[in-house]
């Protein structure tokens, strides 16, 4: 599967709080499954759900969550997948501070700030370099979450 989307994971906030923080307030009343929320099938919306103490807000157009910065001592993770251009990356915020930022394109690190996470050394990379599986390993290591096809997401038109 080619992933082309972005997501913000926020710890210890509600879905409404996470949406408000992104200045998205118009919940459509619609719920959708993970396959739609995590893909670009309907890119003109944000998709938000809570699971395991983390809220995840998926943004297929990559125009809202990519610029998110904490305004409080939040633990958060911003991740983007761009399989079309073979570019992937993540930014980790710990207690409101940016502690790790890593972007790679065509298997080569183009931005590498902060101390690598222990999981980064443990991930077996394919010959072409980091990819979607690498990012899901980061997501799971930081949040404890995995892709959950049963999770329902609230739709916020943008």
N, C-alpha and C positions, 0 to 999 in steps of 0.2 A: 504494500500500500504506500502511495506517495503522500506524505503529509505536507500541507501548505497552510499553516495556521499559527496562531500564537495563543498563549495561555498565561494567566496570572493565578498563582496559588497564594492564598492568604490564610494565615493561621489565626484562630480564635476571633473571627469576625462572623457576622451573619451574611447571608447572601445579599440582603438589602443594604447592609453597611458597605459591602464590597462594591455593589452597583453604585451607590451614592458617591463613594469615593472616586469613582470613574466618571461622575457626572451623568450617569445613565439612570433615569428614574422611571421610565415608562415600561413597566412589565406588561407584556401583551396579554397575559393570562394563559398563554399557550405553554405547554410542556412538550419537549422533544427528547428523543433518545440520544445516546452517546454518539451514534454514527452520524447524526446530523450536526450535533453540537461541535464535534471535533473535526469536522470537514468543512470544505468550502461549498457545500451543496446550496446553502442559503447564506451568502456572505454578508448581507446587510443587517446583521443582528449580532448581539453578544449573547452568550449562553452561560448561565451561572447555576451552580449546584454546590451543595455541601456534602462532604463525606469525610469521615474520620478526623473531624476537628479542623479541616481545611475547606475553604471555599475555592472553587476553581471557576474562572471566568475565561471562556474561550472566545477568541476574536479572529475569525477567519481572514478579515482584511488586514490584520496586523497594524491597524492605525490607532488603536486606543491603548491597549495594555503595554505596548512596547515602550511608551514613554512614561509609564507609571513610576512614581517615586513615593516612598513612604512619608507620611506626615506625622507619624507616631512611631514608637519603638516596635514596629511590626517585624514579624518573621514572614518572609515572602520569597517567592521564586517566580521569575518571569522566564518563559521558555518560548523559543520560536523554531519552527520547522519550515524549511523551504527546500523541499526535495527537487523542485524545478531547477533551482540554481545550485543544488548541493551545498547549501549554506544552512548552518544550524548554530544555535547558541542559547546561553542562559545567563541570568544574573540572579545572584542570591543576596538577599538582605537578611541580616541577623540583627535583631533588636534595633531595626531602623537604619543600620549602617550597611552600605554595599560592601560585602566581604569577598565576593567572587564574581568575576565576569569573564566569560569565555565564548568566543565566536570562532567558528572554523568554516572555511570554504574549500571545497574540493579536497577535503582531508588535511588541510593545513591550517594551523591556528593563525588567525589574523588579528585577534584581540585576546589577550591573556593577562588578566589582572587578578591579584589576590592569590592566596594560598590554595592550591588544588585540593579538592575534596578527596578524602581517602578512597571513595568509591571510584574515582577517576583512574586510579592506578590498577584497580581490580577488574576493569571492564576489558574483555577481549575484543579488540577492534578488528573489523574485516580489513582486507587489503586496501580498500578504497578510503578508509578512515572513519571517523565518527559519523553516525547516522541516527535515524529515529530510535533504534534500540539503545544507543548510547544515551540519548536524552531521556528515554523512559527509565533507564537505570539511575540517572541523576534524580529524576522526579521521585522515584520510589525510595531512594536513599534519603532524600530530604524530607519528604512528606509521609512516607509509608504507604502511599497510594499506588495503585496500578490501574491500568485501563479497565473500566467497569462498564460493560455494555448494557447493564441493567439500570444504571443511574439515569434519572430524569433531570433535565435542565430547564430552567426558566428562560424564556425568550425575551430579550430586550431589543426592540428595533432601534437601529441607529440611522 
